[in-house]
């Protein structure tokens, strides 16, 4: 059974179902795959990319903590690939978010992006701006664990791309481009 490590997956499912487009979707921070599975089941995108480096990287996860190593093992990646094997439109991009953005500068446009990777404000802001440049009208962005970073800065910045907050829970928030 595919697991998740967060809360409010019902909001992720709802916001994906309400999305107006379904050509290209993405999740940053796949881990065991529940977020990607929900997006794939709810939205049935033509193509869904999951970005995650695995490899037990040691890095700073939050604004006010030091760096540490998480349990993103290669066996976890292998299990994810087995669990997602029935989803022909799922592609795992086995790399960091920065590597992905550098290697695929012409990717997009994206219809739906779930930000569940690094949780430092500067990292989430970097990702949000990169994907905002590759968005279109009605693109939806969902941010996980948004109280752990400065979501006000990110939401204010995304207004420059005409993104507005649609709805939020206590742990997830959805913005849409109008």
N, C-alpha and C positions, 0 to 999 in steps of 0.2 A: 504494500500500500504506500502510495506517495505521501510523504510527510511535508509539513511546513513548520516554520519556526517563529511565526508571528500570530497576529490576531486579525479579526475583521475581514476574513476571506470572503464573507458574504457581500461585503461592500465592493471588493475587487470584482466579484462575479457580476453584481448589479451594474457597476459602471462599465464593465466590458460589454454586457448585453445591450446597454443603451448607446454604445458607440455607433456612429453613423457609417463608418467605413470598416472594411476588413481585409485590406490587401496586405499590409505589412505591419506586424506588431513585434514588440521586443520586451524582454525582461532583463534588467541588469541585476545580477545576484540571484542565480537560479537555485543554488544549494541542492535540495532534494527534489525540487521540481513542482511543488504544489501550485505556486503562482502561475507558472507557465501552463500547467494542466488546466487550471481554471480559465485562463485566457483562451486557450485552444478550444475547450469545450463550450464556453459561453459565446465566443465571437466567431469561431471557425474561420480564422484568418487564412488567406492564401499562403502566407509564409510567416512563420514566427521564429525569431532568433532569441536564444538565451545566451547571455554573456556571463561567463564565470571562469576565473583562472584555476580554481581549486588549488592543489599543491601546497596546502597549509602555509600560505604566505604570512609573513610577519609584517604587519603594518598598523598604523594608527587608525582605529575604527571610528572614534568619536572626537569631537572638538576638544574636550577637556580631559582626555586620558592619554596615557602613553601607548606605545605600540605593544601588540601582543599577537600571538599566533592562534588562529581558530582551527577548528577541526574539519576543514574542507579537504578531505583526503581523496586520493586517487580512486580508492574503492567506492567512495561516495559518487564520484563522477561516473564510474563504470556502472553502478547501480542505476543512476539517473538514465543513462543511455539505454539500459535494459527496460526500465519502466516507461520510457517515452518512445520505444521502438514502434508502437502502433500509430504514432503520429507522424505521418510521412512529411508533413509540412513544418516539422520542428527541426531546427538546426542549432546545435550547440557550438557557440563560438568560444573555444577553450582558450581564453585570453583575458587580460584585464580590460576594464572599461577604456583606459587610455590607449592601450594597444589597438582595441577595436576602432576607436575614433580616428587614430592615426592611419590605420591600414585601410579603412573604408570611408574615405572622405566624401565619396559620392553616393553613399547609402541613402535610402529613403525614396520618397517621403514616407514617414511613419504615421500610422493611424492611431496607435495605442502604445504607450510605453509605461512599464511598471518599474519604478526606481526602487530597488531593494538591495543595492550593492553597498558601496562605502557610505558611511553615515556621518561624514564630516561635511560641514557647510560648503567649504570650497570645492570638494569633490562632487557633491550633488549639484551645486551651481554650475560647475563645468559641464557635467552631463546634460543638465537641463537646457543650457544655452546651445550646446551642440545639437541636441534633438529638436529644439525649437527652430533652429535654422533649417531643419529637415522635416518640418511639419506643414500641414495645410489646414484649412478651415475645418473645424469639428474634430481635430486631433485631440485625444485625451491623454493626460499625464496623471498617473497615480503614484504618490509618494508614500512609502512605508516608513513607519517609525519616525514620522515628521516631527514629533516633539523633541527628538534627540538632537536636532540641528536647527539652524535659524531659518525656518520656513518662511518667515516674513520677508527676509532678504530675497529668497528664491521666488516667491510669489510676486513681489514688487518688480523684480527683474523681468519675469515672464510677461508682465503687463506690456512690456515693449514689443512683444510678439502677439499681443491681443489675447493672452490667456487670462481667464478669470476662474476663481474658485467656484466649483459647482456644488460641492458638498464635502463635508468632512466628518470623520468619526473621531474617536479618541486616539487612534493610532495610524489611520490612513486618511489621505486627503486627495481629492480629484480636482484637477484643473482642466478646462477645455478651451480651445482656441476658437474665438468667434470672429 
